[in-house]
Amino acid sequence: MTGSAVSVTRSREDRLLDAAADLLVRWGYQRVTIDEVARRAGVGKGTVYLHFRTKEALFLAVLLRSHRTVTARMADRMEADPAEALPARAVRSIYRELLDDPVTRPLYLGDPEVLGRLAHEAADALGDLTAKRTEVGRRWFGLLREAGRMPTDLPIDAQMHLFTAVTTGFFFLDGMPTAPGPADPDARADLLEHALRSALEIPGAPLTHECAAECAALFRSLLDVLPTLSETR
């Protein structure tokens, strides 16, 4: 494919994602159809399927586009403030960012069934990214253990399981309107931070900027393996 053809394809994909994101905010995931996305983007329905084979693949691409921004901002925060490289602060900041983002909020923190569908789609399409994220998580925790800010009485794999279970649980509960807990998002974010700090961190000297920069570099490496939009088809 020539450079000009690639540019046209990218532009069309961006229009489709812009349309899908706009409809997601206006109507919610369940009400959005491929027909409506095509109409909003000014293309035929077949053009949407040329780029994305299912509705789930389309919205996974919407999620991935936002995920690039979320990951880059996470690394920026770690470089600016070493405390942001610790699990509790890092996840609290991400949680509040997702709550404030009208596009990612209904996907990450909305209907758990929707998140499940996208997770299933991601497992099929993004195996390399999943493996890389696991590697980054292990190396991140390894750096913090070496810095004396995470305990070493549990294996890293066990700590990663705990981290994922706590984080996923909070995200899942946000999609359940009848779930118990504080209605105030800052109070929920504080609870999430408290849970992770209690489970995974130990008091100690502040992280050095050098250690935080190494953590940030790990997460920036994820940007190199995030697939292009068409690779989610």
VENVENJO-V80807 format. One record per residue. N is the residue number from 1. NEAR is the number of other ideal C-beta (glycine too) atoms within 8 Angstrom. Layout:
((N/NEAR) (N/NEAR))
This chain:
((1/4) (2/5) (3/5) (4/6) (5/8) (6/9) (7/8) (8/8) (9/11) (10/9) (11/8) (12/12) (13/12) (14/9) (15/11) (16/16) (17/13) (18/9) (19/12) (20/13) (21/10) (22/9) (23/12) (24/15) (25/9) (26/5) (27/8) (28/8) (29/11) (30/6) (31/6) (32/12) (33/7) (34/10) (35/7) (36/10) (37/15) (38/13) (39/7) (40/9) (41/12) (42/5) (43/9) (44/6) (45/8) (46/6) (47/11) (48/15) (49/9) (50/5) (51/13) (52/12) (53/5) (54/7) (55/9) (56/10) (57/13) (58/16) (59/13) (60/13) (61/13) (62/14) (63/12) (64/12) (65/10) (66/11) (67/9) (68/10) (69/8) (70/12) (71/13) (72/10) (73/9) (74/14) (75/12) (76/9) (77/11) (78/16) (79/9) (80/6) (81/7) (82/11) (83/8) (84/13) (85/13) (86/12) (87/13) (88/13) (89/11) (90/13) (91/12) (92/13) (93/11) (94/10) (95/13) (96/11) (97/10) (98/12) (99/11) (100/6) (101/9) (102/5) (103/11) (104/11) (105/12) (106/14) (107/15) (108/10) (109/11) (110/11) (111/9) (112/8) (113/6) (114/12) (115/14) (116/8) (117/9) (118/13) (119/8) (120/9) (121/13) (122/11) (123/9) (124/7) (125/11) (126/10) (127/8) (128/8) (129/12) (130/10) (131/8) (132/11) (133/9) (134/9) (135/8) (136/12) (137/10) (138/11) (139/9) (140/11) (141/14) (142/9) (143/12) (144/16) (145/12) (146/6) (147/11) (148/7) (149/10) (150/12) (151/7) (152/5) (153/3) (154/8) (155/5) (156/10) (157/7) (158/8) (159/12) (160/12) (161/8) (162/11) (163/14) (164/8) (165/8) (166/12) (167/11) (168/8) (169/8) (170/13) (171/12) (172/10) (173/9) (174/10) (175/10) (176/8) (177/3) (178/3) (179/7) (180/2) (181/7) (182/6) (183/4) (184/6) (185/7) (186/7) (187/9) (188/13) (189/12) (190/9) (191/11) (192/15) (193/12) (194/9) (195/10) (196/16) (197/11) (198/7) (199/9) (200/12) (201/13) (202/7) (203/3) (204/6) (205/4) (206/5) (207/13) (208/8) (209/8) (210/6) (211/13) (212/15) (213/10) (214/9) (215/13) (216/14) (217/9) (218/12) (219/13) (220/11) (221/10) (222/13) (223/9) (224/6) (225/9) (226/10) (227/11) (228/4) (229/13) (230/8) (231/7) (232/13) (233/7))
